[in-house]
Amino acid sequence: AKKVAMKALNGQKTMTKGGLTGSLADATEIKKADIAKVLNSLAEIGAEEVKKSGKFILPGLCMIKTRQKPATKAGKRLMFGKEVMVKAQPAKTVVKAFPVAALKREV
């Protein structure tokens, strides 16, 4: 099954990495290449921290957490009024991002 990304609000385009580096360069008067390096290292540090401790906070923006989903047994389940045979699923770690309270209030 092909996964489809969620559509942006009101059909607007989301900001790309290049767009983000451009606006950060304009705001801080630092070279785009230097900002791209900072963004890459931030992503690496964030992934490493989430893997190690299960939690990473970008101050003022979001908190990234991992959550353990338990394994499910195979069997019959009632879905939309029909009995369906379901396969067993192994336990897995899910990564979720939550906005910080200040961002929630602002939006």
C-alpha positions, 0 to 999 in steps of 0.5 A: 500500500502506498503511503500518502503524506498529509496535505498542507493547510489550505493547499500551501506548500511546506517549507523545504530544507533549502527554504529554511536555510535561506530564511535562517541565513537572511535572519542571522546573516550567516552563510547558507552552507554553514546553516545547512551544516548546523541543520544536518548536525542537529538532525544527527544529534536529535536522532542519536539522543532519541535512540539513546534516551527516548526523548529529544526536545527542540526548545520552543518547537517540539518534543520527540519521544519514542513509545513501545507498542506491544505485540498483537496476537493473530486471530479474528477481529470485528472491523466495520461489522465484519469478522476479519482474520488478522496476522500477529504483529511484533512489538515495535518502537514508534517515534512521535513528535509533540508541539510544545505548549507555547507553540500550541497557544500560538497556532 
